[in-house]
Amino acid sequence: MIESMTGFGKGEASLKGVTFAVELRSVNNRFLEISSRVPRTISQRENEIKEIIKTKIARGKISLSASKEDESDGKPSVAIDKKRAKEIHAVLEQLRKATKIKEPVGLEHLLHFSEIFEAKEVQEDETEWKVFHQALVKAVDSLKKMREKEGAELARDSKERIVKINKNIDAVEHLSKKRIPEERKRLTDRIAQLVEDKSVINNQRLELEIALLSEKLDVTEECVRFRSHNKFFLEALQSKESEGRKLNFLIQEMNREANTIGSKCNDVEIAHIVVGMKEELEKIREQLQNIE
């Protein structure tokens, strides 16, 4: 089953007071491109995060954003370096005495020195990764379901258009075969008008010219190839693999056959049908830009 490359998925998981909410957004892209914005405690797991997504998503530009709620988040993330604070206080006291400043050294003076503060090292908790992993898997599954649902709609629409094109091919082939005897009669009548004495007409040469004309007008080979491409296209729509590139290639080949048929059949009615087929192919091609 084909998938669309656009979609949205969300997953949430909680354990031991830790809650993660993960959101995934996917848009068209030639390859798989993943960007993530996660809490610091999970940031070192970037490669693992990408591998989890890659197991189920083949193409598309994926944006991941995650938020964390922790019941223990009220704990300060900054600590005081007491030893450094005392050293700085002592130096300031010496400076105060040396300059005979009466004002005592206070907290406001120490706050000018950032060295007295140190950031607590952010360490990953296995519980956090476990919770995040659960939320991520749920988000990926949610995204994939949405992409599959939209892909099914695209496949249904494309299939209807291919069925319509096949009917047009039948009409073109019928009109093409019908035109050959008509052109034969037209050519014979035209020569008869130009030559008063019909006995001088070289029937063998006339038959040769008519055969060459018939070959130019015959689009049976193109119609057979066109139907073959359509058959493979419909099969690819039902494939379980990612077939976006294959479908795009087949559409190109279908357009090639349509152009050849249009150039060979010098007929208004056939030309009108060919224009209709190319319009349907263009609509399919536009939809394929969104298929994985």
N, C-alpha and C positions, 0 to 999 in steps of 0.2 A: 504494500500500500504506500503510495507516494505521500510526502509530507510537504506542507507549506513551510517556508523559512521564517514567517512572521508568527509571533505568538507571545503569550505571557503565562508565567507559572509562579505559584507561590506555595511555600511550605513553612510549617512552624512546628517546633518541638520543644519540650521542656523536661528538665530533670534536675532534682536537688536544688531548686530555686533559680536555676539558670534557664533562660528562654531565648531561643534564636528564631528570627523570622527572616526567611530568604526569599528574595524576589528575582525572577529571571525574565528578561525581555530579549526578544529575538527579532532581527530584521534581516533583509536580504544581504547576502555577501557571497563572493565567489568561492571563498574558502571558509573554514571554521576559525573564527577569531573570538577570543574570550577575554573580557576585561572584568575585573572584580573590585569591589569596594567593601572590605570586611573589617571587623574590629581587629585591633592590634594583636590580640591573643591568638587569632586565627591566621594572620597575614603570612606567617612562615609556611603555611600549608598550601600555598598557591598552586604548586604543581599537582598536588593530590586533588585539589578542587577541579582543576582542568581535566584531569584524567577521568574523574567521575562523570563530568559532563560529556566527554568524548565517547564514553561507552554507549550513549544513546542518541547523541546529536552528531551529524556528519558535516553539515554546512550551515552557515549563518553567522551573523555578528551577534554574539551573546553578551549582554550586560548583566552582571550580578551585583546585587546590593544586599547587604545583610545588617540587621540591627540586633543588639543584644540587651537583654534585661537581666540584671543580677540582683538578688535581694541583698547581697553584700556590697553593692556598688557604693554605699555610703562611706566606706573606708577610704581614708586619704591615700592618694597615690604619690605623695611627696613626704620625705622624711627629713629630719634635722640632723645635720652633722655637728653633734655637740662639741666634739674636740675642736673642730675648725672654728665654731662660734666662740669658744672660750679663748682661743688663740687670738682671734680678731679683736675681742673685747680687751684683752690684755694689751695689745698693740695700741689700741685707741686710748687706753688709760695712760700709757707711757707718753703718747702724743699730747694728751690733755695736760699732763704735768709739765712736759717740756715747754709747752707754749703758755703755761700758767693760766689755762682756761678754767674758770671756776665751775662752769656748767658740767654736771656729771654725764658720763656716757650712758645713753639710754637705748631702748629697743629701736627707736626710730633711726638711730645711727647704724645699728647693726643691719637693719633691713636694706641698706644700700649695698650690701655685699651678698651677691647671689651664691657665693661659695658655701654659705652656711646651710643651703638646701640641697638635697639630692633626690633625684627621681627614683622611685622604687622600680626595680626590674620587673617588667611584665612577663610573667611566666604562663605558659599554656597549661591548662588543666585538662587531663584526659577526659574528664566529664564534659568540659566545654566542647572539645572536638567531637565527642560522641553525639552530643545534642545537635551541634552544627551539621554533622554528617547526616543525621536523620532528617533535618529540615531541608538540606540541600537535595537529598534523594526525592523527597516529596515534591519539591519545586520543579525538579527535572521531569518527573513523571507528569506533573500538571502541565508543564510546557509542552511536552511531547503529545499529550492527549489533544491539546488545543491545535497543535500543528497538524496532527493526523486528521482532525475533524475538518479543518480548513482545506487540507490536501484532498480529502474525499470529495468536497464540493468542487474543487478545481478539476479533479479527475472526471466527475460526472459531467460537468459542462464540456470538457474537452472531448469526451466520448461522444456526446450528442453532436458536436460539430464534425467529428470524423465520420460519423454515420451519414451526416448530411453531405459531406464531401464525396463519400463513396457513391451516393446516388447521383451526384453531379458528374462523376467520372463515367458512370454507366450512360448518362445522357450524352456526354461528349463522344464516347466511343460509338454510340448508335448514330449520331449525326455525322460523324466522320465517315463511317462506312456508307452511309446514305449519299454522301456528297461525291464519292468516287464515280459511280455511274452517271451522276448528273454532270460532273465535269467532263466525263468521257463524251457524252452527247453534246455538251456545249462546244468542246474542242472540235468535234467532227463537223458540227453545223457551221462553225466559224470558218473552217478550212473550205468547206463546200461553197460558202459564200464568196470566198476569195478566188476559188478556182472554178471556172465555168465548165471545163471538161473534167469530169470526175475520174475519167480513165487515167489521167496523169498522176492521180494521187497514189503515192507509194504507201500501200496499206501496211507493209511491214514496218516502215519507218514510223507510220502513224501509231501503230500498236506499241512500238518502243517508247515513243514520247508519252503515250497514255500510261504505260507501265511506270515510267519515271515520275510522272505526275502523281500517280496513285501512291507511289512509295513516299513521296513528299507529304501527301495529305494523310497518310495512314499514321495514326497515333496509338495503335494497339500496343506497341512495345512500351511507350510512355505510360499508358494506362495500367499495364500490368505491373510496372515498377512502382507506380503511385499506390496501387492497392497493396502491394507488398510492404511499402513503408507504413501505410496505415495499419496494417496487420501487426507489424512489430511495435508500432506506437501504442496500440491498444494493449498489447501484451506487457509492455513496459509500465503502463499505468497500473497493472495488477501486481507488479513485482514487489517483493518485500524489501528489496535493496533500494539504495538511493539512486534514482535514474534520471535526475535532472539534466545532466550533461548529455545523456543518450537521447532523451526526448528533444533537446534543442538541436542535436545533429539531425535527427529524423525530420524535424520541421524544415530545416534548411534543404534537405533532399526533396521534400514534398514541393517546396517552392520552386526548386529547379525543374521538376517535372511539369509543374503548372506553366512555367515560363516557356518551356519547350513546346508544350501543346499549343499555347497561345500563338507562338511564332509560326508553327507549321500549319495550323488551320486558319486559312484566310477566309474566315466566315464570321459574320456579325453575331449570329446566335451563339456559336461556340465561344467567341470572344467574351460575350456577356456572361456566360457560365463560368469561364475561367476567372474573370474579375471577381465574381462571387466567391469562388473557391479561395482566391488569394486573400480576400477580406476575412474569411473564416480562419485561414492559416495565421494571419496577422493577430487576430484576437487570441488564438491559442498561444502564439509566440509570446505575447505580452503576459499571459498568465504563467507561462513556464519560467519567467524571470523570478517568480516567487516560490518555485518548487525546489526542494532540497536535491 
